[in-house]
C-alpha cells in the first residue's frame, strides 16, 4: 500500500544539497519552497500551491 502523498517525489541532488540547504537558510525559507519555485519557473508556471505562513509568536503556545 502506498501511503505517501501523491505530490511528493525524491530527487538525487548529485552534490547540490549543501548549496541548496545553505541557500534556504540565507533566504529563511524551506528547501521545499525553494525547489517548488525553481521547478515552477523552469516549467513556465506560477507556483500554484499557496505557501504556509507560520506565526512565530504562536510557536510553543498551547
C-alpha positions as CSV (number, residue, x, y, z in Angstrom):
1,X,0.0,0.0,0.0
2,X,1.3,3.4,-1.0
3,X,0.9,5.8,2.0
4,X,2.9,8.7,0.5
5,X,1.3,11.9,-0.6
6,X,1.0,11.8,-4.5
7,X,2.7,15.2,-4.9
8,X,5.9,14.0,-3.1
9,X,8.9,13.0,-5.2
10,X,12.5,12.1,-4.3
11,X,15.3,13.8,-6.2
12,X,19.0,12.9,-6.3
13,X,20.6,16.3,-5.9
14,X,24.0,15.0,-7.1
15,X,26.2,17.2,-4.9
16,X,23.8,20.2,-4.8
17,X,22.3,19.5,-1.4
18,X,24.8,21.5,0.7
19,X,24.4,24.6,-1.5
20,X,20.6,24.2,-1.5
21,X,20.3,24.0,2.3
22,X,22.7,26.9,2.6
23,X,20.6,29.0,0.2
24,X,17.3,28.2,2.0
25,X,18.8,29.3,5.4
26,X,20.0,32.5,3.8
27,X,16.5,33.2,2.4
28,X,14.8,31.9,5.5
29,X,12.5,29.6,3.6
30,X,12.2,25.8,3.4
31,X,14.0,23.7,0.8
32,X,10.6,22.6,-0.4
33,X,9.5,26.2,-1.1
34,X,12.8,27.0,-2.9
35,X,12.7,23.8,-5.1
36,X,9.0,24.2,-5.8
37,X,9.6,27.8,-7.0
38,X,12.6,26.7,-9.2
39,X,10.6,23.9,-10.8
40,X,7.6,26.1,-11.5
41,X,9.9,28.7,-13.0
42,X,11.6,26.1,-15.2
43,X,8.2,24.8,-16.4
44,X,7.0,28.3,-17.1
45,X,4.3,28.1,-14.5
46,X,3.5,30.1,-11.4
47,X,3.7,28.3,-8.1
48,X,0.1,27.1,-7.7
49,X,0.2,25.8,-4.2
50,X,-0.1,28.5,-1.5
51,X,2.8,28.7,0.9
52,X,2.0,28.1,4.6
53,X,2.9,31.0,6.8
54,X,3.9,30.2,10.4
55,X,3.2,32.7,13.1
56,X,6.4,32.6,15.1
57,X,4.6,34.1,18.1
58,X,2.3,31.1,18.3
59,X,5.1,28.5,18.2
60,X,5.3,26.6,21.5
61,X,1.9,28.1,22.7
62,X,-0.6,25.5,23.9
